[in-house]
Amino acid sequence: MTKSEQMSRVRTRHTGPELRVRRALSHVGVRYRLHRRDLPGRPDVYVGRLRLAIFINGCFWHGHECPRGKRPSSNVDFWHTKIERNRARDAKVAHQLAESGIETLIVWQCALRDCEIVAATVAERYRRML
């Protein structure tokens, strides 16, 4: 399999990390919507009651500073440009959401060991709004 074929199989929605976060949120009783097209960046999860957009970011694709975010040693210019474009887009989307009064929460792939902690924090805020 060529690198191009391999990369074309990377999904953008309903990924494993996203499903873990959604399962954890459902387990603690948080109601949410998926991939709202009317919001900038189409957040992976949107909690309307809290006006909270949750993005579940892959460390590699979004340039996280962790071992999983390590950039490839081949085709360095291409990957540097691509990942920096992704980071700039993420910052722009967060700014647009903030201007709309929507808070942004980014959950990194490497932090999903603590997925239940993220869900519990959101659930606590959610219950305060009831």
N, C-alpha and C positions, 0 to 999 in steps of 0.2 A: 504494500500500500504506500502510495506517495504521500509526502507531507501535505500536499494540497488536499488530497482525499481525506486524510486524517482530520485536518482542521475543518473541513466542510461538514463533518459529522458532529461538531461541537454545537450543542443546542443552546438556544437563547432563552427559552421558556420551559417551565416545568422541569428544571434540572434537579438533580439529587439534593444539593444544598437548599434550594428553594422549597422543595417538598418537606424537608426536615423542619424548616422554620414554620411553614404553614401547619404542619401536623402539631407542632408544639403550641402554636397560637390557638388552634382549635381545641386542643386538650385543656387549656386553661380558660376557655370560654370567650375568646376574643373574636368578634365578628369582623370580617374584612372583605375587600374586593380585590380582584386580580387585574393587573395590567390595564389600569384605567387609561384609555386613549386620550381623554380630555385633559390629562395632566402632563406637564413637561417630563420627558424621560420615561414615560410609562412605567411607574414604579411596579416592582414585582408584587408588592402587597400594599394596599392602602387601607388604613383604619380611619374611616370617616368620622367617627365620634371624637377621635383625638386629633383629627387633621394631621395624621402622621403617615408619611410615605416611607416605606421600607424597601431598600435595595439590597439584594443579596449578591455581593460582588465576588467573582472569582479572583483570587490573588494574582494570577498570571495576567489576565486580560486587563485588569485595572491598575496594575503597577504597584501592588502593595509591597511594603518593605519587610518581607518575611521570606523564609526559604522557598515557599511555594511561588513567590512572585519573582523569582530569579529569571532574568532574561536569557534567551538562547545565545549561544556563542557564535552561531552562524547567521548570516544575513542581518548583521547587527543594525545597520542603518534602517532597514525596513521595520524591524521590531521596535526600535527606539521611537521612530516616528509614529507608528501605529498606537503604541501604548501611551505616548504623550498626548496624542489626539484624544484617546479615550479618557484620560485624566482631565483634560481641558473640558471635554463635553460633560463629564460628571460634575465638575465645579460649576459650570454654567447652569446645568439643570438644578443643582442645589440652590443656587442664587435665585433662579426663577421661582422655585417652589417657596423659598423664604419670602420673596416679595408678595406671593399670594397668601401668605400666612400659614403655610404648611411646613411643618417640621420634617426634617429628613433624618432617617436612621440608616446607617450603612452597616450591614452585617458581613464581615469578611469570611470567606470560606475557611480560613485557618482557625477562626474563632468558633466554629460550629460545635466544638466539644462542649461549649457553654451555651448551647442553643436554648436550653430550658431556662437559663438565667435571663436571657433576652426576653423570652416569652413571659416569664414571671414579672419582669419589670413593666412590660407593656400592659399585662393584665392588671397590675396594681393601678396604673394610671387609668385604665379603662374602667375599673370598678369605681374609682373616685368620681368619674363623670356620670355615673348612673344616678 
